[in-house]
Amino acid sequence: MAIGVTYEDFWHGDPQMVQFAIESERIRQRNHVISDDLLAWNTGRYTMLGVGVVLAQAFSKRGSSARYPTEPMMAAELDETLAEQKRERELRRQHADFLAVAAALAPRKPTGTDAP
């Protein structure tokens, strides 16, 4: 039936097996409620971030650096492949920033003069 016990086992089987099936169903339902609650909480979290970004950009006089996340926040932390890809992107961004600073600080040759 609904808890994973057949009619025959329910009426003629070991009562302890039925008790285990009932307890297993309780645990399954509890985990489902926890999962639903976590999903609702994360939905509210992303909504709050989105509203915060819009308000920060709307009321900032000099422009806001607030940005909505470009990827799921927890997935990249929990999934090793996504975490590695995120680290790679961050290293490439840092490398590009370093090259831009190095180019800006490099001495420039004067143009239009006869200096060697």
C-alpha distances in whole Angstrom, upper triangle without the diagonal:
4,6,6,6,6,7,10,10,9,12,14,14,16,15,16,14,11,14,14,11,11,15,14,12,15,17,15,16,19,20,19,21,24,24,24,27,29,29,30,33,34,34,36,38,39,40,42,44,45,46,48,50,50,52,54,55,56,58,60,63,64,60,57,56,52,50,46,45,45,42,38,40,37,36,39,39,36,36,39,40,41,42,45,46,46,49,50,51,52,55,56,56,58,60,61,62,64,66,67,68,70,72,72,74,76,80,81,84,86,87,90,92,94,93,92
4,6,7,9,10,14,13,11,15,17,16,18,16,17,15,12,14,14,10,10,13,12,9,12,14,12,12,16,17,15,17,20,20,20,23,25,25,26,29,30,30,33,35,35,36,39,40,41,42,44,46,47,48,50,52,53,54,56,60,60,57,54,52,49,47,43,41,42,38,35,36,34,33,36,36,33,34,37,38,38,40,42,43,43,46,48,48,49,52,53,53,55,57,58,59,61,63,64,65,67,68,69,71,73,77,78,81,83,84,87,89,91,90,89
4,6,9,11,13,12,10,14,16,15,15,14,14,11,9,10,10,6,6,9,8,6,9,11,10,11,14,15,15,17,19,19,20,23,24,25,26,29,30,30,33,34,35,36,38,40,41,43,44,46,47,49,50,52,53,55,56,60,60,57,54,52,49,46,43,41,41,38,35,35,33,32,35,35,32,32,35,37,37,38,41,42,42,45,47,47,48,51,52,52,54,56,57,58,60,62,63,64,66,68,69,70,72,76,77,80,83,83,87,89,91,90,89
4,7,10,12,10,10,14,15,13,14,14,14,11,9,11,10,7,9,11,9,8,12,13,12,13,16,17,17,19,21,21,22,25,26,27,28,31,32,32,35,36,37,38,41,42,43,45,46,48,49,51,52,54,55,57,58,62,62,58,55,53,50,48,44,42,42,39,36,36,33,32,36,35,32,32,35,36,37,38,41,42,42,45,46,47,48,51,52,53,54,56,58,58,60,62,63,65,66,68,69,71,72,76,77,80,83,84,87,89,91,90,89
4,7,8,6,6,10,11,10,11,11,12,8,7,10,10,7,9,12,11,11,14,16,15,16,19,20,20,22,24,25,26,28,30,30,32,34,35,36,38,40,41,42,44,45,46,48,50,51,52,54,56,57,58,60,61,65,65,62,59,57,54,51,48,46,46,42,39,40,37,36,39,39,35,36,38,40,40,42,44,45,46,48,50,51,52,54,56,56,58,60,61,62,64,66,67,68,70,72,73,74,76,80,81,84,87,87,91,93,95,93,92
4,5,5,6,9,10,9,12,12,14,11,10,13,13,11,13,16,15,14,18,19,18,19,23,23,23,25,28,28,29,31,33,33,35,37,38,39,41,43,43,45,47,48,49,51,53,54,55,57,58,60,61,63,64,68,68,65,62,60,56,54,50,48,48,45,42,43,40,39,42,42,38,38,41,42,43,45,47,48,49,51,52,53,55,57,58,59,61,63,64,65,67,68,69,71,73,74,75,77,79,82,84,87,89,90,93,95,97,96,95
4,6,5,6,8,9,12,13,15,13,11,14,15,13,14,18,17,16,19,22,21,21,25,26,25,27,30,30,31,33,35,35,37,39,40,41,43,45,46,47,49,51,51,53,55,56,57,59,61,62,63,65,66,70,70,67,64,63,59,57,53,51,51,48,45,46,43,42,45,45,42,42,45,46,46,48,50,51,52,54,56,57,58,60,61,62,64,66,67,68,70,72,73,74,76,77,78,80,82,86,87,90,92,93,96,98,100,99,98
4,5,5,6,7,10,12,14,12,11,15,16,14,16,19,19,19,21,23,23,24,27,28,28,30,32,33,34,36,38,38,40,42,43,44,46,48,49,50,52,53,54,56,58,59,60,62,64,65,66,68,69,73,73,70,67,65,62,59,56,54,54,50,47,48,45,44,47,47,43,44,46,47,48,50,52,53,54,56,58,58,60,62,63,64,66,68,69,70,72,74,75,76,78,79,81,82,84,88,89,92,94,95,98,100,102,101,100
4,6,5,4,7,9,11,8,8,11,12,11,13,16,16,16,19,21,20,22,24,26,26,28,30,31,32,34,36,36,38,40,41,42,44,46,47,48,50,51,53,54,56,57,59,60,62,63,65,66,67,71,71,68,65,63,60,58,54,52,52,48,45,46,43,42,45,44,41,41,44,45,46,47,49,51,52,53,55,56,57,60,61,62,64,65,67,68,70,71,72,74,76,77,78,80,82,85,87,90,92,93,96,98,100,99,98
4,6,6,8,7,10,9,6,10,12,10,11,14,15,15,17,19,19,20,23,24,25,26,29,29,30,32,34,35,36,38,40,41,43,44,46,47,49,50,51,53,54,56,57,59,60,62,63,65,66,70,70,67,64,62,59,57,53,51,52,48,45,45,42,42,45,44,41,42,44,46,46,48,50,51,52,54,56,57,58,60,61,62,64,66,67,68,70,72,73,74,76,77,78,80,82,86,87,90,92,93,97,99,101,99,98
4,6,9,9,12,11,9,13,15,14,14,18,18,18,20,23,23,24,26,28,28,30,32,33,34,36,38,38,40,42,43,44,46,48,49,50,52,54,55,56,58,60,61,62,64,66,66,68,69,73,74,71,67,66,62,60,57,55,55,52,49,49,46,45,49,48,45,45,48,49,50,51,54,55,55,58,60,60,61,64,65,66,67,70,71,72,73,75,76,78,80,81,82,84,86,89,91,94,96,97,100,102,104,103,102
4,7,8,12,11,10,14,15,15,16,19,20,20,22,25,25,26,28,30,30,32,34,35,36,38,40,41,42,44,46,46,48,50,51,52,54,56,57,59,60,62,63,65,66,68,69,70,72,76,76,73,69,68,64,62,59,57,57,53,50,51,48,47,50,49,46,46,49,50,51,52,54,56,57,58,60,61,62,65,66,67,68,70,72,73,75,77,78,79,81,82,83,85,87,90,92,95,97,98,102,104,106,104,103
4,6,9,8,8,11,12,12,14,17,17,18,20,22,22,24,26,27,28,30,32,33,34,36,38,39,40,42,43,45,47,48,49,51,52,54,55,57,58,60,61,63,64,66,67,69,70,74,74,71,67,66,62,60,57,54,55,51,48,48,45,44,47,46,43,43,45,47,48,49,51,53,54,55,57,59,60,62,63,64,66,68,69,70,72,74,75,76,78,79,81,82,84,87,89,92,95,95,99,101,103,101,100
4,5,5,7,9,10,11,13,15,16,17,19,21,22,23,25,26,28,29,31,32,34,35,37,38,40,41,43,44,46,47,49,50,52,53,55,56,57,59,61,62,63,65,67,68,69,73,73,70,66,65,61,59,56,54,54,50,47,47,44,43,46,45,41,42,44,46,47,48,50,52,53,54,56,58,59,60,62,63,64,66,68,69,70,73,74,75,76,78,79,81,83,86,88,91,94,95,98,100,102,100,99
4,5,5,6,9,10,11,12,14,15,17,19,20,21,23,25,26,27,29,30,32,33,35,36,38,39,41,42,44,45,47,48,49,51,53,54,55,57,59,60,61,63,64,66,67,71,71,68,65,63,60,58,54,52,53,49,46,46,43,42,45,44,41,42,44,46,47,48,50,52,52,54,56,57,58,60,62,63,64,66,67,68,70,72,73,74,76,78,79,80,82,86,87,90,93,94,97,99,101,100,98
4,5,5,6,9,10,10,12,14,15,17,18,20,21,23,24,26,27,28,30,32,33,35,36,37,39,41,42,43,45,47,48,49,51,52,54,55,57,58,59,61,63,64,65,69,69,66,63,61,57,56,52,50,51,47,44,44,40,40,43,41,38,39,41,44,44,45,47,49,50,51,53,55,55,57,59,60,61,63,65,65,67,69,70,71,73,75,76,77,79,83,84,88,90,91,95,97,99,97,96
4,5,5,6,9,10,10,12,14,15,16,18,20,21,22,24,26,27,29,30,31,33,35,36,37,39,41,42,43,45,46,48,49,51,52,54,56,57,58,60,61,63,64,67,67,64,61,59,56,54,51,48,49,45,42,42,38,38,41,40,36,37,39,41,42,43,45,47,47,49,51,52,53,55,57,58,59,61,63,63,65,67,68,69,71,73,74,75,77,81,82,86,88,89,93,95,96,95,93
4,5,5,6,9,10,11,12,14,15,16,18,20,21,23,24,26,27,29,30,31,33,35,36,37,39,40,42,43,45,47,48,49,51,53,54,55,57,59,60,61,62,66,66,63,60,58,55,53,50,47,48,45,41,41,38,38,41,40,36,37,40,42,42,43,46,47,48,49,52,53,53,56,57,58,59,62,63,64,65,68,68,70,71,73,74,76,77,81,83,86,89,89,93,95,97,95,94
4,5,5,6,8,10,11,12,14,15,17,18,20,21,23,24,26,27,29,30,32,33,35,36,38,39,41,42,43,45,47,48,49,51,53,54,55,57,58,60,61,65,65,62,58,57,53,52,48,46,47,44,40,40,37,37,40,38,35,37,39,41,42,42,45,47,47,48,51,52,52,54,57,57,58,60,62,62,64,66,67,68,70,72,73,74,76,80,82,85,87,88,92,94,96,94,93
4,5,5,6,9,10,11,12,14,15,16,18,20,21,22,24,26,27,28,30,31,33,35,36,37,39,41,42,43,45,47,48,49,51,52,53,55,57,58,59,63,63,60,56,55,51,49,46,44,45,41,38,37,34,34,37,35,32,33,36,38,38,39,42,43,44,45,48,49,49,51,53,54,55,57,59,59,61,63,64,65,67,69,70,71,73,77,78,82,84,85,89,91,93,91,90
4,5,5,6,9,10,10,12,14,15,16,18,20,21,22,24,26,27,29,30,31,33,35,36,37,39,40,42,43,45,46,48,50,51,52,54,55,57,58,62,62,59,55,54,50,48,45,43,43,40,36,36,33,33,36,35,31,32,35,37,37,38,41,42,43,45,47,48,48,51,52,53,54,57,58,59,60,63,63,65,66,68,69,71,73,76,78,81,84,84,88,90,92,90,89
4,5,5,6,9,10,11,12,14,15,17,18,20,21,23,24,26,27,29,30,32,33,35,36,38,39,41,42,43,45,47,48,49,51,53,54,55,56,60,61,58,54,53,49,47,44,42,43,40,36,36,33,33,36,35,32,33,36,38,38,39,42,43,43,45,48,48,49,51,53,53,55,57,58,59,61,63,64,65,67,69,69,71,73,77,78,81,84,85,88,90,92,91,90
4,5,5,6,9,10,11,12,14,15,17,18,20,21,23,24,26,27,29,30,32,33,35,36,37,39,41,42,43,45,47,48,49,51,52,53,55,58,59,56,52,51,47,46,42,40,41,38,34,34,31,31,34,33,30,31,34,36,36,37,40,41,41,43,45,46,47,49,51,51,52,55,56,57,58,61,62,62,64,66,67,68,70,74,76,79,82,83,86,88,90,88,87
4,5,5,6,9,10,11,12,14,15,16,18,20,21,23,24,26,27,29,30,31,33,35,36,37,39,41,42,43,45,46,48,50,51,52,53,57,57,54,51,49,45,44,40,38,39,35,32,32,28,28,31,30,27,28,31,33,33,34,37,38,38,40,43,43,44,46,48,49,50,52,54,54,56,58,59,60,62,64,65,66,68,72,73,76,79,80,83,85,87,86,85
4,5,5,6,9,10,10,12,14,15,16,18,20,21,22,24,26,27,29,30,32,33,34,36,37,39,40,42,44,45,46,48,49,51,52,56,56,53,50,48,45,43,39,37,38,35,31,31,28,28,32,31,27,29,32,33,34,34,37,38,39,41,43,43,44,47,48,49,50,53,54,54,56,58,59,60,62,64,65,66,68,72,73,77,79,80,83,85,87,86,85
4,5,5,6,9,10,11,12,14,15,16,18,20,21,22,24,26,27,28,30,32,33,35,36,37,39,41,42,43,45,47,48,49,50,54,54,52,48,47,43,42,38,36,38,34,31,31,28,28,31,30,27,29,32,34,34,34,37,39,38,40,43,43,44,46,48,48,50,52,53,54,56,58,58,59,62,63,64,65,68,71,73,76,78,79,83,85,87,85,85
4,5,5,6,9,10,10,12,14,15,16,18,20,21,22,24,26,27,29,30,31,33,35,36,37,39,41,42,43,45,46,47,49,52,52,50,46,44,41,39,36,34,35,32,28,28,25,25,28,27,24,26,28,31,31,31,34,35,35,37,40,40,41,43,45,45,46,49,50,50,52,55,55,56,58,60,61,62,64,68,70,73,75,76,80,82,84,82,81
4,6,5,6,9,10,10,12,14,15,16,18,20,21,23,24,26,27,29,30,32,33,35,36,38,39,41,42,44,45,46,47,51,51,48,45,43,40,38,34,32,33,30,26,26,23,23,27,26,23,24,27,29,29,30,33,34,34,36,38,39,39,42,44,44,45,48,49,49,51,53,54,55,57,59,60,61,63,67,68,72,74,75,78,80,82,81,80
4,5,5,6,9,10,10,12,14,15,17,18,20,21,23,24,26,27,29,30,32,33,34,36,38,39,40,42,43,45,46,50,50,47,44,43,39,37,34,32,33,30,26,27,24,24,28,27,24,26,29,31,30,31,34,35,35,37,40,40,40,43,45,44,46,49,50,50,52,54,55,56,58,60,60,62,64,68,69,72,75,75,79,81,83,82,81
4,5,5,6,9,10,11,12,14,15,16,18,20,21,22,24,26,27,29,30,32,33,35,36,37,39,41,42,43,44,48,48,46,42,41,37,36,32,31,32,29,25,25,22,23,26,25,23,25,28,30,29,30,33,34,33,36,38,38,39,41,43,43,44,47,48,48,50,53,53,54,56,58,58,60,62,66,67,71,73,74,77,79,82,80,79
4,5,5,6,9,10,10,12,14,15,16,18,20,21,22,24,25,27,29,30,31,33,35,36,37,39,40,42,43,46,47,44,40,38,35,33,30,28,29,26,22,22,19,19,23,22,19,21,24,26,26,26,29,31,30,32,35,35,35,38,40,40,41,44,45,45,47,49,50,51,53,55,55,57,59,63,64,68,70,71,74,76,78,77,76
4,5,5,6,9,10,11,12,14,15,16,18,20,21,23,24,26,27,29,30,32,33,35,36,38,39,40,42,45,46,43,39,38,34,32,29,27,28,25,21,22,19,19,23,23,20,22,25,27,26,27,30,31,30,33,35,35,35,38,40,40,41,44,45,45,47,50,50,51,53,55,55,57,59,63,64,67,70,70,74,76,78,77,76
4,5,5,6,9,10,11,12,14,15,17,18,20,21,22,24,26,27,28,30,32,33,34,36,37,39,40,44,44,41,38,37,33,32,28,27,28,26,22,22,20,20,24,23,21,23,27,29,27,28,32,32,31,34,36,36,36,39,41,40,42,45,45,45,48,50,50,51,54,55,55,57,59,63,64,68,70,71,74,76,79,77,76
4,5,5,6,9,10,10,12,14,15,16,18,20,21,22,24,26,27,29,30,31,32,35,36,37,38,42,42,39,36,34,31,29,26,25,26,23,20,19,17,18,21,20,18,21,24,26,25,25,29,30,28,31,33,33,33,36,38,38,39,42,43,42,45,47,47,48,51,52,53,54,57,60,62,65,67,68,72,73,76,74,74
4,5,5,6,9,10,11,12,14,15,17,18,20,21,23,24,26,27,29,30,31,33,35,36,37,41,41,38,34,33,29,28,24,22,24,21,17,17,14,15,19,18,16,18,22,23,22,23,26,27,26,28,31,31,31,34,36,35,37,39,40,40,43,45,45,46,49,50,50,52,54,58,59,63,65,66,69,71,74,72,71
4,5,5,6,9,10,11,12,14,15,17,18,20,21,23,24,26,27,29,30,32,33,34,36,40,40,37,34,33,29,27,24,22,24,21,17,18,16,17,21,20,19,21,24,26,24,25,28,28,27,30,33,32,32,36,37,36,38,41,41,41,44,46,46,47,50,51,51,53,55,59,60,63,66,66,69,72,74,73,72
4,5,5,6,9,10,11,12,14,15,16,18,20,21,22,24,26,27,28,30,31,33,34,38,38,35,32,31,27,26,23,22,24,21,18,17,16,17,21,20,19,21,25,27,25,25,29,29,27,30,33,32,32,35,37,36,37,40,41,41,43,46,45,46,49,50,50,52,55,58,59,63,65,66,69,71,74,72,72
4,5,5,6,9,10,10,12,14,15,16,18,20,21,23,24,25,27,29,30,31,32,36,36,33,30,28,25,23,20,19,21,18,14,14,12,14,17,16,15,18,21,23,21,21,25,25,24,26,29,28,28,32,33,32,34,37,37,37,40,42,42,43,45,47,47,49,51,55,56,59,62,62,66,68,70,69,68
4,5,5,6,9,10,11,12,14,15,17,18,20,21,23,24,26,27,29,30,31,35,35,32,29,28,24,22,19,17,19,16,13,13,12,13,17,17,16,18,21,22,20,21,25,24,23,26,28,27,28,31,32,31,33,36,36,36,39,41,41,42,45,46,46,48,51,54,55,59,60,61,64,67,69,68,67
4,5,5,6,9,10,11,12,14,15,16,18,20,21,22,24,26,27,28,30,34,34,31,28,27,23,22,19,18,20,18,15,15,15,16,19,20,19,21,25,26,23,24,28,27,26,28,31,30,30,33,34,33,35,38,38,38,41,43,42,43,46,47,47,49,52,55,56,60,61,62,65,67,70,69,69
4,5,5,6,9,10,10,12,14,15,16,18,20,21,22,24,26,27,28,32,32,29,26,25,21,20,17,16,19,17,14,13,13,15,18,18,18,20,24,25,22,23,26,26,24,27,29,28,28,31,33,31,33,36,36,36,38,41,40,41,44,45,45,47,50,53,54,58,59,60,64,66,68,67,67
4,5,5,6,8,10,10,12,14,15,17,18,20,21,23,24,26,26,30,30,27,24,23,19,17,14,13,15,13,10,10,10,12,15,15,15,17,21,22,19,19,23,23,21,23,26,25,24,28,29,28,30,33,33,32,35,37,37,38,41,42,42,44,46,50,51,54,56,57,60,62,65,64,63
4,5,5,6,9,10,11,12,14,15,17,18,20,21,23,24,26,29,30,27,23,23,19,17,14,13,15,14,11,12,13,14,17,18,18,20,23,24,21,22,25,24,22,25,28,26,26,30,31,29,31,34,34,33,36,38,38,39,42,43,43,45,47,51,52,55,57,57,60,63,65,64,64
4,6,5,6,9,10,10,12,14,15,16,18,20,21,22,24,27,28,25,22,22,18,17,14,14,17,16,14,13,14,17,19,19,20,22,25,26,23,24,27,27,24,27,29,28,27,31,32,30,32,35,35,34,37,39,38,39,42,43,43,45,48,51,52,55,57,57,61,63,66,64,64
4,5,5,6,9,10,10,12,14,15,16,18,20,21,22,26,26,23,20,19,15,14,11,11,14,14,11,10,12,14,16,17,18,20,23,24,21,21,24,24,21,24,26,24,24,28,29,27,28,32,32,31,33,36,35,36,39,40,40,41,44,48,49,52,54,55,58,60,63,61,61
4,5,5,6,9,10,11,12,14,15,17,18,20,21,25,25,21,18,17,14,12,9,9,11,11,9,9,12,14,15,16,18,19,22,23,19,20,23,22,19,22,25,22,22,26,27,25,27,30,29,29,32,34,33,34,37,38,38,40,42,46,47,50,52,52,55,58,60,59,59
4,5,5,6,8,10,11,12,14,16,16,18,20,23,24,21,18,18,14,13,10,11,14,14,13,13,15,17,19,20,21,23,26,26,23,23,27,25,23,26,28,26,25,29,30,27,29,33,32,31,34,36,35,36,39,40,39,42,44,48,48,52,53,54,57,59,62,61,61
4,5,5,6,9,10,10,12,14,15,16,18,21,22,19,16,16,13,12,10,12,15,16,14,14,16,18,20,20,22,24,27,28,24,24,27,26,23,26,28,26,25,29,30,27,29,32,32,30,33,36,34,35,38,39,38,40,43,47,47,51,52,53,56,58,61,60,60
4,6,5,6,9,10,10,12,14,15,16,20,20,17,14,13,9,9,7,8,12,13,12,11,14,17,17,18,20,22,25,25,21,21,24,23,20,23,25,22,22,25,26,24,25,28,28,27,30,32,31,31,35,36,35,37,40,43,44,47,49,49,52,55,57,56,56
4,5,5,6,9,10,11,12,14,15,19,19,16,13,13,10,8,6,9,11,13,13,13,17,18,19,21,22,24,26,26,23,23,26,24,21,24,26,23,23,26,27,24,26,29,28,27,31,32,31,32,35,36,35,37,40,43,44,47,48,49,52,54,57,56,56
4,5,5,6,8,10,10,12,14,18,19,16,13,14,11,11,9,12,15,17,17,17,20,22,23,24,26,27,30,30,26,26,29,28,25,28,29,27,26,30,30,27,29,32,31,30,33,35,33,34,37,38,37,39,42,45,45,49,50,50,53,55,59,58,58
4,5,5,6,9,10,11,12,15,16,14,11,12,8,9,9,12,15,17,17,16,19,22,22,23,25,27,29,30,26,26,28,27,24,26,28,25,24,28,28,25,27,30,29,27,31,33,31,31,35,36,34,36,40,42,43,47,48,48,51,53,57,55,56
4,6,5,6,8,10,10,14,14,11,8,9,5,6,6,10,13,15,16,16,19,21,21,22,25,26,28,28,24,24,27,25,22,24,26,23,22,25,26,22,24,27,26,24,28,30,28,28,32,33,31,34,37,39,40,43,44,45,48,50,53,52,53
4,6,5,6,9,10,13,14,11,9,11,8,9,9,13,15,18,19,19,22,24,24,26,28,29,31,31,27,28,30,28,25,28,29,26,25,29,28,25,27,30,29,27,31,32,30,31,34,35,33,36,39,41,42,45,46,46,49,51,54,53,54
4,5,5,6,8,12,13,11,9,12,9,11,12,15,18,21,21,21,24,26,26,27,30,31,34,34,30,30,32,31,27,30,31,28,27,31,31,27,29,32,31,29,32,34,31,32,36,36,34,37,40,42,43,46,47,47,50,52,55,54,55
4,6,6,6,10,10,8,6,8,7,9,11,15,17,20,21,20,23,26,25,26,29,31,32,33,29,28,31,29,26,28,29,26,25,28,28,25,26,29,28,25,29,31,28,28,32,33,31,33,36,39,39,43,43,44,47,49,52,51,52
4,6,5,8,9,6,5,8,7,9,11,15,17,20,21,21,25,27,26,28,31,32,33,33,29,29,31,29,26,28,29,26,25,28,27,24,25,28,26,25,28,30,27,27,31,31,29,32,35,37,38,41,41,42,44,47,50,49,50
4,6,8,10,8,8,12,11,13,14,18,20,23,24,24,28,29,29,31,33,35,36,36,32,32,35,32,29,31,33,29,28,32,31,28,29,32,30,28,32,33,30,31,35,34,32,35,38,40,40,43,44,44,47,49,52,52,53
4,6,9,8,9,12,12,14,16,20,22,25,26,26,29,31,31,32,35,36,38,38,34,34,36,34,31,33,34,31,29,33,32,29,30,33,31,29,32,34,31,31,35,35,33,35,38,40,41,44,44,45,47,49,53,52,53
4,6,5,6,9,10,13,16,19,21,24,26,25,29,31,30,31,34,35,37,37,33,32,34,33,29,31,32,29,27,30,30,26,27,30,28,26,29,31,28,28,31,31,29,31,35,37,37,40,41,41,44,46,49,48,49
4,6,8,12,13,16,19,22,24,28,29,28,32,34,33,34,37,39,40,40,36,35,37,35,32,33,34,31,29,32,31,28,28,31,29,26,29,31,28,27,31,31,28,30,34,35,36,39,39,39,42,44,47,46,48
4,7,10,12,15,18,21,23,26,28,27,31,33,32,33,36,37,38,38,34,33,35,33,29,31,31,28,26,29,28,24,25,28,26,23,26,27,24,24,27,27,24,27,30,32,32,35,35,36,38,40,44,43,44
4,7,9,11,15,18,19,23,25,24,28,30,28,30,33,34,35,34,31,30,32,30,27,28,29,25,24,27,26,22,23,26,24,21,25,26,23,23,27,27,24,27,30,32,32,36,36,36,39,41,45,44,45
4,5,8,12,15,16,20,21,21,24,26,25,26,30,31,32,32,28,27,29,27,24,25,26,23,21,24,24,20,21,25,23,20,24,25,23,23,27,27,25,27,30,33,33,37,37,38,41,43,46,45,46
4,6,10,12,14,17,19,18,22,23,22,23,27,28,28,28,25,24,25,24,20,21,23,19,18,21,21,17,18,21,19,17,20,22,20,20,24,24,23,25,28,31,32,35,36,37,40,42,45,44,44
4,7,9,12,15,16,15,19,21,20,21,24,25,27,27,23,22,24,23,19,21,23,20,18,21,22,18,19,23,21,19,23,25,23,23,27,28,26,28,31,34,35,39,40,41,44,46,49,47,48
4,6,8,11,13,13,17,18,17,19,22,23,24,24,20,20,22,20,17,19,20,17,16,20,20,17,18,22,20,19,22,24,22,23,27,27,27,29,32,35,35,39,40,41,44,46,49,48,48
4,6,9,10,11,14,16,15,17,20,21,23,22,18,19,21,19,16,19,20,17,17,21,21,18,20,23,22,21,25,27,25,26,30,30,30,32,35,38,38,42,43,44,47,49,52,51,51
4,5,7,7,11,12,12,14,16,17,19,18,15,15,17,15,13,15,17,14,14,18,18,16,18,21,21,20,23,25,24,26,29,30,29,32,34,38,38,42,43,44,47,50,52,51,51
4,7,9,12,12,11,14,16,16,18,17,13,14,16,13,11,14,15,12,13,17,16,15,17,20,19,19,23,24,23,25,28,28,29,31,33,37,37,40,42,43,46,48,51,50,49
4,6,9,8,8,11,13,13,15,14,10,11,14,12,10,13,14,12,13,17,17,16,19,21,21,21,24,26,26,27,30,31,31,33,35,39,40,43,45,46,49,51,53,52,52
4,6,6,7,9,10,11,14,14,10,11,14,13,11,15,16,15,16,19,20,19,21,24,24,24,27,29,29,30,33,34,34,36,38,42,43,46,48,49,52,54,57,56,55
4,6,6,7,9,11,13,14,11,10,14,13,11,14,16,15,15,18,20,19,20,23,24,23,26,28,28,29,32,33,34,35,38,41,42,46,48,49,52,54,57,55,55
4,5,5,6,8,11,13,10,10,14,14,12,14,17,17,17,20,21,21,22,25,26,26,28,31,31,32,34,36,36,38,40,44,45,49,51,52,55,57,59,58,57
4,5,5,6,9,10,7,8,12,12,11,14,16,16,16,19,21,21,22,25,26,26,28,30,31,32,34,36,37,38,40,44,45,48,51,52,55,57,59,58,57
4,6,5,7,8,5,5,8,8,7,10,12,12,13,15,17,17,19,21,22,23,25,27,28,29,31,32,33,35,37,41,42,45,48,49,52,54,56,54,53
4,6,7,9,7,6,9,11,9,11,14,14,14,16,19,19,20,22,24,24,26,28,29,30,32,34,35,36,38,42,43,46,49,50,54,55,57,56,55
4,6,9,8,7,11,12,12,13,16,17,17,19,22,22,23,25,27,27,29,31,32,33,35,37,38,39,41,45,46,50,52,54,57,59,61,59,58
4,6,5,6,9,10,11,12,14,15,16,18,20,21,22,24,26,27,28,30,32,33,34,36,37,39,40,44,46,49,51,52,56,58,60,58,57
4,6,5,6,9,10,10,12,14,15,16,18,20,21,22,24,26,27,28,30,31,33,34,36,37,39,42,44,47,50,51,54,56,58,56,54
4,5,5,6,9,10,11,12,14,15,17,18,20,21,23,24,26,27,29,30,31,33,35,36,37,41,42,45,48,49,52,54,56,54,53
4,5,5,6,9,10,10,12,14,15,16,18,20,21,22,24,26,27,29,30,31,33,35,36,40,41,44,47,47,51,53,55,53,52
4,5,5,6,9,10,11,12,14,15,16,18,20,21,22,24,26,27,28,30,32,33,34,38,40,43,46,47,50,52,54,52,51
4,5,5,6,9,10,11,12,14,15,16,18,20,21,23,24,26,27,28,30,31,33,36,38,41,44,45,48,50,52,50,48
4,5,5,6,9,10,11,12,14,15,17,18,20,21,23,24,26,27,29,30,31,35,36,39,42,43,46,48,50,48,47
4,5,5,6,9,10,11,12,14,15,16,18,20,21,23,24,26,27,29,30,34,35,38,41,42,45,47,49,47,46
4,5,5,6,9,10,10,12,14,15,16,18,20,21,22,24,26,27,28,32,34,37,40,41,44,46,48,46,45
4,5,5,6,9,10,10,12,14,15,16,18,20,21,22,24,26,27,30,32,35,38,39,42,44,45,44,42
4,5,5,6,9,10,11,12,14,15,16,18,20,21,23,24,26,29,30,33,36,37,40,42,44,43,42
4,5,5,6,9,10,10,12,14,15,16,18,20,21,23,24,28,29,33,35,36,40,42,44,42,41
4,5,5,6,9,10,10,12,14,15,16,18,20,21,22,26,28,31,34,35,39,40,42,40,38
4,5,5,6,9,10,11,12,14,15,16,18,20,21,25,26,29,32,33,36,38,39,38,37
4,5,5,6,9,10,11,12,14,15,17,18,20,24,25,28,31,32,35,37,39,37,36
4,5,5,6,9,10,11,12,14,15,16,18,22,24,27,30,31,35,36,38,36,35
4,5,5,6,9,10,10,12,14,15,16,20,22,25,28,29,33,34,36,34,32
4,5,5,6,9,10,10,12,14,15,19,20,23,26,27,30,32,34,32,31
4,5,5,6,9,10,11,12,14,18,19,23,25,26,30,31,34,32,31
4,5,5,6,9,10,11,12,16,18,21,24,26,29,30,32,30,29
4,5,5,6,9,10,10,14,15,18,21,23,27,28,29,28,27
4,5,5,6,9,10,13,14,18,20,21,25,26,29,27,26
4,5,5,6,9,12,14,17,20,22,25,26,28,26,26
4,5,5,6,10,12,15,18,20,24,25,26,24,23
4,5,5,9,9,13,16,17,21,22,24,22,21
4,6,8,9,13,15,17,20,21,24,22,22
4,6,9,12,15,17,21,21,23,21,21
4,6,10,13,15,19,19,21,18,18
4,7,9,12,16,16,17,15,14
4,6,9,12,13,15,13,13
4,6,10,10,11,9,9
4,7,7,9,8,9
4,6,9,9,11
4,7,9,11
4,6,9
4,6
4
